[in-house]
């Protein structure tokens, strides 16, 4: 096939030997199968900001490091330089996440190199040697669904222990090879400690996994792994070896704001009533006493 222009520098630098075929084109990137020596790998070519349909939500950017204050100001103002920096920051987030997660043993495609907006990484192959299918393209036996769900919860825990939340985890962002699930597409990954929306995203990621695998094993829909692991994470007690139960009891002392407000209003009303009675008793009474025949 004709070599895409964005891949020409990788050919010139000897990082790839041949571009074989396009694999997929998504909202943020196009992926090609390339040959590197005797290995097949993937080259993920990020689309330019004005050619992408995916809009970078501000909440995903929160907590990400920017090189300098000038870059931060430019990004905030939306200048040409700022847009370029924001784009690089967005792309670098996935590269950094892949390297970090691969280092701690999370099943992600192994990253090899990143050059001019092109990420060179491992190709996840299926049993036929072609690209592995996504979870949403397979039907599962209930036992396999339970096994894969438990595995994915473990991977989410490993990610959280490494300080990251995927942010967009679903059956569309997980491949299934002969050894099990592989997590892909991480440009939305957020810093668990530095992003105020991290728990919200974690809960959505875990909920997506429970909903998908729950199609085949319905009991998985009622698990509460996200709150359980987040509570342990906040307490500094979560480790990759932590055994989770999928259950979570809300703290008994959790405040019921409506009940508290009702109690406060009732107390204030009672206080006002007693004060009115005291004032009435202390007030001078110049009226003649009521005749006995008029008393009830």
C-alpha positions as CSV (number, residue, x, y, z in Angstrom):
1,X,0.0,0.0,0.0
2,X,1.0,3.6,-0.4
3,X,2.9,4.8,2.7
4,X,0.9,7.5,4.6
5,X,2.8,10.7,4.8
6,X,2.9,10.7,8.6
7,X,4.7,7.3,8.6
8,X,7.4,8.3,6.1
9,X,9.8,9.6,8.9
10,X,9.6,6.2,10.7
11,X,10.6,4.4,7.5
12,X,13.4,6.9,6.9
13,X,14.7,6.4,10.5
14,X,14.5,2.6,10.2
15,X,11.9,2.3,13.0
16,X,9.6,0.4,10.6
17,X,10.5,-1.5,7.5
18,X,7.1,-1.7,5.7
19,X,3.5,-0.4,6.1
20,X,1.3,-3.4,5.4
21,X,-2.3,-2.2,5.8
22,X,-4.7,0.0,7.7
23,X,-6.1,-1.6,10.8
24,X,-8.7,0.9,11.9
25,X,-9.6,4.6,12.0
26,X,-11.2,6.1,15.0
27,X,-12.3,9.4,16.4
28,X,-8.7,10.3,17.5
29,X,-6.3,8.2,15.5
30,X,-5.7,5.9,12.5
31,X,-3.9,2.6,13.2
32,X,-1.8,0.7,10.7
33,X,-0.2,-2.7,10.7
34,X,3.5,-2.3,10.1
35,X,6.5,-4.7,9.8
36,X,9.5,-4.2,12.0
37,X,12.1,-6.9,11.0
38,X,10.2,-10.2,11.6
39,X,7.6,-8.7,13.8
40,X,4.2,-7.2,13.1
41,X,3.5,-4.0,15.1
42,X,0.9,-1.2,15.1
43,X,1.6,2.4,14.3
44,X,-1.0,4.7,15.8
45,X,-1.2,8.0,13.9
46,X,-2.9,10.7,16.0
47,X,-5.2,12.9,14.0
48,X,-4.7,16.7,14.0
49,X,-7.1,18.5,16.4
50,X,-9.2,20.0,13.6
51,X,-9.6,16.5,12.0
52,X,-10.8,14.8,15.1
53,X,-14.4,14.4,16.3
54,X,-13.4,13.7,19.9
55,X,-13.4,16.9,21.9
56,X,-10.9,17.1,24.7
57,X,-13.0,17.6,27.9
58,X,-11.4,19.9,30.4
59,X,-12.0,17.4,33.2
60,X,-9.6,15.0,31.5
61,X,-6.9,17.6,31.4
62,X,-7.1,18.5,35.1
63,X,-4.0,17.4,37.0
64,X,-1.8,16.9,33.9
65,X,1.6,18.5,34.0
66,X,2.5,21.2,31.6
67,X,6.1,22.1,30.7
68,X,6.0,25.7,31.8
69,X,3.8,28.6,32.8
70,X,4.1,30.1,29.3
71,X,2.7,26.9,27.8
72,X,-0.1,26.8,30.5
73,X,-1.1,30.4,29.7
74,X,-1.1,29.7,26.0
75,X,-3.2,26.6,26.4
76,X,-5.7,28.5,28.6
77,X,-5.9,31.3,26.0
78,X,-6.3,28.9,23.1
79,X,-3.5,30.5,21.0
80,X,-1.9,28.7,18.1
81,X,1.0,27.7,20.3
82,X,-1.4,26.8,23.1
83,X,-3.4,24.5,20.8
84,X,-0.2,22.8,19.7
85,X,0.9,22.3,23.3
86,X,-2.5,21.0,24.3
87,X,-2.4,18.5,21.4
88,X,1.1,17.3,22.4
89,X,0.0,17.1,26.0
90,X,-3.0,15.0,25.0
91,X,-0.9,12.6,22.9
92,X,1.9,12.3,25.5
93,X,-0.6,11.3,28.1
94,X,-1.3,8.0,26.3
95,X,2.4,7.3,25.7
96,X,3.3,8.0,29.3
97,X,0.4,5.9,30.6
98,X,1.3,3.0,28.4
99,X,4.9,3.0,29.6
100,X,3.9,3.3,33.2
101,X,1.3,0.6,33.1
102,X,3.5,-1.8,31.1
103,X,6.1,-1.3,33.8
104,X,3.8,-2.4,36.6
105,X,2.4,-5.4,34.7
106,X,-0.9,-4.2,33.4
107,X,-2.0,-5.9,30.2
108,X,-1.6,-3.1,27.6
109,X,0.1,-3.1,24.2
110,X,3.8,-2.7,24.8
111,X,5.0,0.7,23.6
112,X,8.2,0.9,21.5
113,X,8.6,4.5,20.3
114,X,6.8,7.8,19.8
115,X,7.8,10.1,17.0
116,X,6.0,13.2,15.5
117,X,2.6,12.1,16.7
118,X,3.0,8.4,15.8
119,X,3.0,5.8,18.5
120,X,4.7,2.5,17.6
121,X,3.5,-0.4,19.8
122,X,2.8,-4.1,20.0
123,X,0.2,-5.6,17.8
124,X,-2.3,-7.6,19.8
125,X,-3.1,-10.6,17.6
126,X,-6.0,-13.1,17.7
127,X,-5.8,-16.8,17.2
128,X,-5.7,-16.4,13.4
129,X,-2.7,-14.1,13.6
130,X,-4.7,-11.1,12.6
131,X,-5.7,-8.3,15.0
132,X,-7.5,-9.5,18.1
133,X,-11.2,-8.8,18.4
134,X,-12.7,-6.2,20.8
135,X,-14.8,-7.5,23.7
136,X,-18.0,-6.1,22.1
137,X,-17.5,-8.4,19.1
138,X,-17.5,-11.6,21.1
139,X,-20.1,-13.7,23.0
140,X,-19.0,-15.2,26.3
141,X,-19.9,-18.2,28.3
142,X,-21.0,-17.1,31.8
143,X,-17.9,-18.7,33.4
144,X,-15.6,-16.9,31.0
145,X,-17.5,-13.6,31.7
146,X,-16.9,-14.1,35.4
147,X,-13.2,-14.9,34.9
148,X,-12.6,-12.0,32.6
149,X,-14.5,-9.6,34.8
150,X,-12.4,-10.6,37.8
151,X,-9.3,-10.1,35.7
152,X,-10.4,-6.7,34.6
153,X,-11.1,-5.6,38.1
154,X,-7.6,-6.7,39.0
155,X,-6.2,-4.6,36.2
156,X,-8.2,-1.6,37.2
157,X,-6.7,-2.0,40.7
158,X,-3.2,-2.2,39.3
159,X,-3.8,0.9,37.3
160,X,-5.1,2.7,40.4
161,X,-2.2,1.6,42.5
162,X,0.0,3.1,39.7
163,X,-1.9,6.4,40.1
164,X,-4.0,6.2,37.0
165,X,-7.6,5.9,36.0
166,X,-8.4,4.8,32.4
167,X,-11.2,7.3,32.1
168,X,-12.9,5.7,29.0
169,X,-12.8,2.0,29.8
170,X,-15.5,-0.1,28.0
171,X,-15.9,-3.2,25.9
172,X,-14.8,-1.1,22.9
173,X,-11.4,-0.4,24.5
174,X,-10.5,-3.9,25.5
175,X,-9.1,-6.5,23.1
176,X,-9.3,-10.3,23.7
177,X,-6.3,-12.4,22.6
178,X,-5.5,-16.0,23.5
179,X,-4.3,-15.0,27.0
180,X,-7.3,-12.8,27.9
181,X,-8.2,-9.1,27.9
182,X,-5.8,-6.4,26.8
183,X,-6.6,-2.7,27.7
184,X,-6.1,-0.2,24.9
185,X,-6.8,3.5,24.1
186,X,-5.5,5.5,27.0
187,X,-5.3,9.2,25.9
188,X,-8.1,10.0,28.4
189,X,-6.1,8.5,31.4
190,X,-6.2,10.8,34.4
191,X,-4.1,11.2,37.5
192,X,-6.0,9.5,40.4
193,X,-4.6,11.9,43.0
194,X,-4.5,15.1,40.9
195,X,-7.9,15.0,39.2
196,X,-11.1,15.9,41.1
197,X,-13.1,13.8,38.7
198,X,-11.0,10.6,39.1
199,X,-13.5,8.7,41.3
200,X,-16.4,9.6,38.9
201,X,-14.4,8.2,36.0
202,X,-13.3,5.1,38.0
203,X,-16.9,4.4,38.9
204,X,-17.9,4.7,35.3
205,X,-15.1,2.5,34.1
206,X,-15.9,-0.3,36.6
207,X,-19.6,0.1,35.9
208,X,-19.0,-0.3,32.2
209,X,-17.2,-3.6,32.9
210,X,-19.9,-4.9,35.2
211,X,-22.6,-3.9,32.7
212,X,-20.9,-5.6,29.8
213,X,-19.9,-8.9,31.5
214,X,-23.3,-8.8,33.4
215,X,-25.0,-9.5,30.0
216,X,-23.5,-13.0,30.4
217,X,-23.4,-13.3,34.2
218,X,-26.2,-11.1,35.5
219,X,-25.0,-11.1,39.2
220,X,-22.0,-9.0,38.2
221,X,-24.3,-6.0,37.6
222,X,-24.8,-5.7,41.3
223,X,-21.2,-5.6,42.4
224,X,-19.7,-2.4,44.0
225,X,-16.0,-2.7,43.3
226,X,-15.4,0.9,42.4
227,X,-16.4,2.3,45.8
228,X,-14.7,-0.6,47.6
229,X,-11.3,0.0,45.9
230,X,-11.5,3.8,46.0
231,X,-12.1,3.7,49.8
232,X,-9.1,1.5,50.2
233,X,-7.1,3.7,47.9
234,X,-7.9,6.8,49.9
235,X,-6.9,5.1,53.1
236,X,-3.6,4.0,51.5
237,X,-4.5,0.3,51.9
238,X,-5.0,-0.7,48.3
239,X,-2.4,-2.9,46.7
240,X,-2.4,-5.1,43.5
241,X,-2.7,-8.1,45.8
242,X,-5.8,-6.8,47.7
243,X,-8.7,-9.2,47.6
244,X,-11.9,-7.4,46.9
245,X,-15.4,-8.6,47.7
246,X,-17.5,-6.5,45.3
247,X,-19.5,-5.3,48.3
248,X,-19.4,-1.9,50.0
249,X,-21.4,-0.6,52.9
250,X,-21.9,3.2,53.1
251,X,-20.5,4.6,56.4
252,X,-23.2,4.5,59.1
253,X,-22.5,8.1,60.1
254,X,-23.0,9.4,56.6
255,X,-24.9,12.6,57.0
256,X,-28.5,12.8,55.7
257,X,-28.6,16.5,54.9
258,X,-32.4,16.7,54.5
259,X,-32.9,15.0,57.9
260,X,-30.4,17.3,59.5
261,X,-32.1,20.4,58.1
262,X,-35.5,19.2,59.2
263,X,-34.1,18.7,62.8
264,X,-32.6,22.1,62.8
265,X,-35.8,23.8,61.6
266,X,-37.8,21.8,64.2
267,X,-35.4,22.9,67.0
268,X,-35.6,26.6,65.9
269,X,-39.4,26.5,65.8
270,X,-39.6,24.9,69.3
271,X,-37.1,27.5,70.6
272,X,-39.2,30.4,69.1
273,X,-42.4,28.9,70.6
274,X,-40.9,28.7,74.1
275,X,-39.5,32.2,73.8
276,X,-42.9,33.5,72.8
277,X,-44.5,31.9,75.8
278,X,-41.9,33.4,78.1
279,X,-42.5,36.8,76.7
280,X,-46.2,36.4,77.1
281,X,-45.8,35.4,80.7
282,X,-43.5,38.3,81.5
283,X,-45.7,40.9,79.8
284,X,-47.9,43.1,82.1
285,X,-51.6,42.2,82.0
286,X,-53.9,45.3,82.5
287,X,-57.1,43.5,81.5
288,X,-59.7,42.5,84.2
289,X,-59.9,38.8,85.0
290,X,-62.4,36.8,83.0
291,X,-65.6,36.2,84.9
292,X,-66.1,32.6,86.0
293,X,-69.2,32.1,83.8
294,X,-67.1,33.0,80.7
295,X,-64.3,30.6,81.4
296,X,-64.2,27.3,79.6
